[in-house]
């Protein structure tokens, strides 16, 4: 595991200390968990954004519909 050093605003550090104490976990573990959740949310947001972009692409939708039609014909056979 690597070491990372950073600075935080005083108010944020105070909240971090309070929550770490309440949860009885080290501050670095709380930061690690929060960062993992945040990065996961960013990935999900990017995934949703890309699907919304693709939903507006009529050419891609047409190709997908043709592929589904071919797939259904193969199943029926």
N, C-alpha and C positions, 0 to 999 in steps of 0.2 A: 504494500500500500504506500502511496506517495503522500508527502506532506504538502499542504497548501496553506499559505498565510494570506490573510486579507484584513481589511479594515471595514468596520460597520459603523453606521451612525449610532450615537449613544442611545437614542430611544429604541432602536431596533435591537441593540445588544441587551438593553434592559428587558425587553419582551422575550428575547431568547433565553436569558437567564431565568426569568419567571417560569416560562413554559417547561424548560428543562428540569427545573426543580419540581414543578407540579407532577410531571410525568416520571420523575426519578430516572432520567436518562442523561448521558453526557451531552453537552451542547453539540459536539461534532456529529453525534448520531442523529440528533434532531435536524441539524442542517442537511445532513446526507439524505435523510428521508424526505425532507421538504424539497430538496433539489431534484430528487428522483421523480417525485410527484409532478413538479413543475415541468420538467423536461418531457415526461410522458404526456402531459396536457398539450405541450407545444407540438409534439408528434401527432397527437390526435387531431389537433386543429389543422395542421398541414394536410393530413389525410382527408379530412372533411372538405377543406378548400379545394383540393385537387379533384375530388368527386364532383363538387359543384361546378368546377370549370368544365369537366368532361361532360356533365349533364347538358351543358349548353352547346356542345359540339355535335351538330346534326349529322355530319359525316360519320363520326365515330358511332353514334347511335344507330345509324343505318347499317353499318358493318356488323354491329352487335346483333341487331335484329335478324340480319341475314344468317349469321352464324347460329342463332337460336332456331331459326326455321330449318336449317340443315340438320341440326342436332335432333329436333323433334321428328323429322322424316326418318332419320336413322333408327330412332327408338321404335317407331311404328313398324319398321321392317323386321 
